[in-house]
C-alpha cells in the first residue's frame, strides 16, 4: 500500500496548536488586529447600505441632495475603512515577522543543543532550508493569509445575514450553490496539500545540493566535473519545478472552478432579482445592495479557496519546524549532579567500552576498548585509518555515549557530569581546524570569550601565529572568509592552537595538531605545544610518529581495540604493527 503524505488529524491539530502557542505571547496585538478587522468588516458591510441609498434615494428619486449625502457617506466610510485597514495590516504583518523571527530563534537554539549523532541522519543543508524557506512561508501565512481568511469569513458571514434579511428568495439561490463551490475546495485542497509538502521537500533538496557543491567547489573544479554538476543540479531544479507545476495547476483549477461556480450563482441571482425589480416586488437599490453583498460573499469564498491552499502549506511547514524545535538531544546532563568536572582529577579511563555510531550500528568503532591516561601525562594514539582513534576523542567530549562500558574522568563516569562542565575542561585542536568567517580575534577568543586583546595576542605568540597575523591586511581584525579560506593550512592550524592555548584547559586533545605545518612551523609549534602540555593531561592522535617520540605512553590501536602500549622503543620490539608503521616512516626500526 503506497505511503500517503497526508497527515493524521491529530498531527494537524498538534501543528496548529504549536503555531498558536508561538502567537500566544502577542495576544494583545492579535486582539487589536481582530478588533480592527471587525471594524473594517463592519464598514464594508455598511457600504452596501450606502449603495442602496445612492440608487434609491438619489438616482431613482431624482434627488441631488440625497445623492450628495449618499456620496459623502461612501467617502466617509472609505476613510474609516482605510484607517482600520492600516491598523490591521500593520499589526498582522508585524505579527508575521515577529513569529517568523521567534521560530528561527527557537529552531536554531534547539539545533545547537542537539547531539552530533542527530546530524548523522539529517542533512545540514536540508535543516538550513527549513530554517529559511519554511519560516518565510509561515511569515507569509501569519502575516497575510490568516488575516485574509478571517476577514473573508467575517465579511462573508455578515453579508449572508444581510442577504437573508434583504431577500430570502435570492439568498436561497446563492446558498443552493454553496455545496457546488465547496466541493472543488475539498477535492482539490487535499491534492494541493500533498503537493505543497512535496514541493517544499524538493526545494530543500535543491538548496542542500547547491550548498554541498559550493562548499566543495575546489574539488568539483579539480576533477573537471562542472558540466556533470550543472546537469545534476538542473535535474534537481527540474524535479522541483515539475512538482511545483503540478501544485500550481491544481490551485489554478481550484480557483477557476470556484470563480465559474460563484459567478454562475451571481448570474442566476441577477436573473431572479432583475425580474423582481421589473415586477415591482423589489427596488433597484435593494437589488444593487444585494449584488454588492453577494459580491462580498463571492469574493470571500474565492479568497478562502485560495487561502485554503496556503493554510495547508502552513500545516506542512509547521510540522517540519516543530520537528526541529522538539527534536531531543540524546546526550543530556543527569537529573542531579553531585560533582563538578573541575574538582575531579585530570585523568581519563576507558573501561571495556563498546561503541557503534548510530549511522553504522552493525559496525563497532570501539570493541571492548580499555585505556588509562594518568594525570599530567602525554599519551599518544597510533594505528591505521579506521582503528578508532578519532572515536576516542568523540567519546571523551561526550558527543556520543558508549553502548556498554564507561569513560571516566577521575573516578566519575562522565555521564554523571554536565556535558558543558566536562567540555570546559577540554582543549581540542583537530586535524582540520574549524574556523569561522569572522575576524582573527573572534576565532582565537572563541576559546575564552571574555579574554582581553592582550591575552589574545599572548596566545597567538605562544602558537607562533602573531607574526603572520600582523602581516594580514587588518591584523587581528582581518576577516578569514568561510571556513578560514583566506589562510593557508598551517596558518589555520596555528590559529586553532592559539584558541586552545587561550582556553587554558586541564586536558588537551590534539588530533594531528601539526599535520598541516611545514618543517619550520612544525618545530615552532611543537615548542609551543610542549610548553602548553606541561602539567596537563594530553592525548594525541598521530600518524607522524616523529611528533610523539616524547610521549609518556603510546597506545597502538587496530579495529577499535588496543593491541599494544608502551614507549617508542618498547613498541618497536613488542608490537609488529607499530614496527611496520615505524619502518614505513623512518626507514628502519632504530
GUMARTOR-884951 format. One record per residue (C-alpha): x, z, y; residue in one letter. Coordinates in steps of 0.25 Angstrom, whole numbers, plus 2048, in hexadecimal, padded with zeros to 3 digits. Layout:
# residues N
XZYa ...
//
This chain:
# residues 590
800800800x 8067FC80Dx 80A806817x 802807824x 80780A832x 7FA811836x 7FC820837x 7F282A831x 7E983183Bx 7F083E83Ax 7FD83783Fx 7F683084Ax 7EF83D84Fx 7FD84484Ex 803839857x 7F883B861x 7F984A861x 809849863x 80683F86Fx 7FC849875x 806854873x 81084D87Bx 80684B886x 800859886x 80B85F88Fx 80685689Ax 7F7858898x 7F485B8A7x 7F984D8AAx 7F184789Fx 7E584F8A5x 7E784A8B3x 7E983C8ADx 7DC83D8A6x 7D48428B2x 7DA8368BAx 7D682D8AFx 7C88338AEx 7C78328BDx 7CB8238BDx 7C18208B1x 7B68278B9x 7BA81E8C5x 7BA8128BDx 7AC8158B7x 7A78178C5x 7AC8098CAx 7A18038C1x 79680A8CAx 79D8058D6x 79C7F78D0x 78D7F98CDx 78B7FE8DCx 7937F18E1x 78A7E88D9x 77C7EF8DAx 77D7F58E8x 7867EB8EEx 7857DD8E9x 7777DD8E3x 7717E68EEx 7787DD8F8x 77D7EA900x 78A7E8907x 78B7F7909x 7897FB8FBx 7937F08F7x 79D7F6900x 79A8048FBx 79C7FF8EDx 7A97F98F0x 7AE8058F7x 7AA80D8EBx 7B28048E2x 7BE8058EBx 7BE8148EBx 7BC8158DCx 7C880B8DBx 7D18148E4x 7CD8218DBx 7D08198CEx 7DD8158D4x 7E18238D7x 7DC8288C9x 7E481D8C2x 7F18218CAx 7F082F8C5x 7EC82B8B7x 7F78208B5x 8028298BBx 7FE8358B2x 7FD82D8A6x 8098258A8x 8118328ABx 80C83889Ex 81082C896x 81E82C89Cx 81F83B89Ax 81A83B88Cx 824830888x 82F83888Ex 82B844887x 82A83D87Ax 83883787Bx 83E84587Ex 83684B872x 83B840869x 84984086Ex 84A84F86Dx 84684F85Fx 84F84485Bx 85B84B860x 858857857x 85684F84Ax 86084F83Fx 86984383Dx 862841830x 85683C837x 85D83083Cx 86282C82Fx 85482782Cx 84F82483Ax 856819843x 85A81E850x 856811857x 848812852x 848820857x 84C81B865x 842810865x 83781B862x 83D82386Dx 83B818877x 83180E873x 82781886Dx 828821879x 826816882x 81981187Bx 81482087Bx 81782088Ax 80E81388Cx 803819883x 80382788Ax 805821898x 7FB816897x 7F381388Ax 7ED821889x 7E9821897x 7E2813895x 7DB817888x 7D682488Fx 7D281D89Cx 7CB812893x 7C481B88Ax 7BE823896x 7BA81789Fx 7B4811892x 7AC81D88Fx 7A781F89Dx 7A481089Ex 79C811891x 79481D896x 7908168A3x 78D80989Cx 783811893x 77D8178A0x 77C80A8A7x 77680189Cx 77580588Dx 7727F8888x 77E7F188Ex 7877FD889x 7827FB87Bx 7867ED87Cx 7947F287Fx 7947FD875x 7907F386Ax 79D7EC86Cx 7A67F986Bx 7A77F985Cx 7AC7EA85Dx 7B67EE867x 7BB7FA85Fx 7BD7F2852x 7C97EA856x 7CF7F685Dx 7CF7FE850x 7D37F2847x 7DE7EC850x 7E27FA855x 7E77FE847x 7EF7F2846x 7F57F4854x 7F9802850x 8007FE843x 8077F284Ax 80B7FB856x 81280484Dx 81A7F9846x 81D7F3854x 823800859x 82B80184Cx 8307F384Dx 8347F585Cx 83C801857x 8437F984Dx 8477EF857x 84D7FA860x 854800854x 85A7F3850x 85F7EF85Ex 8657FD860x 86D7FC854x 8727EF857x 8767F2865x 87D7FF860x 8857F7856x 8877EA85Fx 8967EA85Dx 8947E984Ex 88A7DE84Fx 8937D6858x 89F7D9850x 8987D3843x 8927C884Cx 8847CC848x 87E7C9855x 8757BE850x 8717C5844x 86D7D184Cx 8667C9856x 85E7C384Bx 85B7D0844x 8577D7852x 84E7CA854x 8477CD847x 8447DB84Bx 83F7D7858x 8367CC852x 8317D6848x 82D7E0853x 8277D485Ax 81F7D084Ex 8197DE84Dx 8167DF85Cx 8107D185Cx 8067D6851x 8037E2859x 8017DB865x 7F87D185Ex 7EF7DC858x 7EE7E2866x 7EB7D586Dx 7E07D2862x 7DA7E0864x 7DA7DF874x 7D47D1873x 7C97D5869x 7C57E1872x 7C57D887Ex 7BC7CE877x 7B27D9872x 7B27E087Fx 7AF7D5888x 7A57CF87Ex 79E7DC87Fx 79E7DB88Ex 7997CD88Ex 78D7D2885x 78B7DD88Fx 78B7D489Bx 7817CB894x 7777D6891x 7797DD89Fx 7787CF8A6x 76B7CD8A0x 7667DB8A4x 76B7D88B3x 7637CB8B3x 7577D28ADx 7587DD8B8x 75A7E98AEx 7687EB8B3x 76E7EA8C1x 77A7E18C3x 7827EE8C8x 77F7F58BBx 7847E98B3x 7917E88BCx 7937F78BAx 7907F58ABx 79A7E98AAx 7A57F28B1x 7A37FE8A7x 7A27F489Bx 7B07EE8A0x 7B57FC8A1x 7B17FE892x 7B77F188Ex 7C47F4895x 7C480288Fx 7C27FD881x 7CC7F2883x 7D77FB889x 7D480587Ex 7D67FA873x 7E37F687Ax 7E880587Bx 7E480886Dx 7F0800868x 7F9807872x 7F481586Dx 7F681085Ex 80580D862x 80681B869x 80282185Cx 80D81A855x 81781D85Fx 81382B860x 81582C851x 823827851x 82783085Dx 82083C857x 82883A84Ax 83583A852x 83084785Ax 82D84E84Ex 83884A845x 83E85783Fx 84D85983Ex 85285D831x 85D865836x 85787283Cx 85C87F840x 85888B837x 84C89383Bx 85589F83Ex 86389E842x 86B8AA83Ex 8798A6842x 87F89C84Cx 889892849x 893897854x 8948A484Dx 89889E83Fx 8A689B83Bx 8AA88D83Dx 8AC88982Fx 8A3880827x 8A087F818x 89987580Fx 89387B803x 88F8727F8x 888868802x 88085D7FDx 87A853807x 874845808x 87083E814x 86183C816x 86282D816x 86A82E809x 864839801x 8698347F4x 8788337F8x 8808407FAx 888841807x 88E84E802x 88E8537F4x 8908627F1x 89A8627FCx 8A186F800x 8AB87180Bx 8B187D813x 8B687B821x 8BD888825x 8BC88D834x 8C788783Dx 8CC87D832x 8CD86E832x 8C6867826x 8C6858824x 8BD85081Cx 8C2843816x 8BD83980Cx 8B782B80Bx 8AC826813x 89F82C80Ex 8A5838808x 89C841810x 8A684581Bx 89C842827x 89184981Fx 899856820x 89885482Fx 88985182Fx 88685E827x 890867830x 88886383Cx 87B865834x 876857837x 871858829x 86F86381Fx 874862810x 86B861805x 87286C7FEx 87E875801x 88187B80Ex 88A87981Bx 88F886820x 89588A82Ex 89C89782Cx 89389D821x 886898826x 87E88C821x 87D88282Dx 86F88182Ax 86D88F82Fx 87388B83Dx 86D884848x 871875848x 874875857x 87C882855x 88487C84Ax 88786F851x 88C87785Dx 89887C854x 89C86E850x 8A4863858x 8A3855852x 8AC849854x 8A783D84Cx 8AD831847x 8A4828850x 8A283185Cx 895831863x 89682F872x 88A82E87Cx 889823887x 88B82E891x 898831898x 8A4837892x 8A2845898x 894845891x 89A841884x 8A484C884x 89B85688Ax 89185487Ex 89985E877x 897868881x 88C86588Bx 89086F895x 89F86C896x 8A586B8A3x 8AD85E8A7x 8BA8658A5x 8B6869897x 8B285B894x 8C0855899x 8C7860891x 8C085C885x 8C484D888x 8D285188Ax 8D385887Dx 8CD84C876x 8D784387Dx 8CC83C884x 8CE840892x 8D7835896x 8CF829891x 8C282F897x 8C98308A4x 8CC8218A3x 8BD81D8A1x 8B78178AEx 8B08248B2x 8B882E8A9x 8AF8398A3x 8A38338AAx 8A58268A3x 89982189Ax 89C81E88Cx 891814889x 88981487Cx 89081C871x 89D81C87Ax 89E80D879x 8A880D885x 8B281587Dx 8BC812872x 8BA819865x 8C6822867x 8C0826875x 8B382986Fx 8B9832865x 8C183A86Fx 8B483C878x 8AD84186Bx 8B984A868x 8B984F877x 8AA852875x 8AD85B868x 8B9862870x 8AF86687Bx 8A586B872x 8B087586Cx 8A987785Ex 8AD880853x 8AC875849x 8B186784Ax 8AD85B842x 8B684F844x 8B184283Ex 8BD83983Ex 8BF83E84Dx 8CC83684Fx 8C8829847x 8C6820853x 8D382485Ax 8E081D85Bx 8EC823857x 8F0829865x 8E282E867x 8E183485Ax 8ED83C85Cx 8E8841869x 8DA845863x 8E084B857x 8E7855860x 8DA858867x 8D385A85Ax 8DE863855x 8DC86B862x 8CD86B860x 8CD86F852x 8D587C854x 8CD888850x 8C187F84Cx 8BC87B83Fx 8BD86C83Dx 8B8862833x 8BE854834x 8B984782Dx 8C583E82Cx 8C9830826x 8D683082Cx 8DE83B824x 8E983B82Fx 8DF843838x 8DC84E82Fx 8EA852829x 8E985E831x 8DC86382Bx 8DC870824x 8D486A819x 8D085C815x 8C385A80Dx 8C284D805x 8B4848803x 8AE83D7FAx 8A083A7F7x 89B8477FEx 8A48507F6x 8B08587FAx 8BB8527F0x 8C785A7F5x 8CC862800x 8DA867805x 8E586380Fx 8EA855810x 8F6858807x 8ED85F7FDx 8E38547FCx 8EE8497FBx 8F18507EDx 8E48557E9x 8DA84A7EEx 8DA83C7E8x 8D08377F3x 8D883E7FEx 8E58387F9x 8DF82A7F9x 8DA82C807x 8E783180Cx 8EF825805x 8E581B80Cx 8E8821819x 8F7826819x 8FC81C80Ex 902827806x 8FE835801x 90883D808x 
//
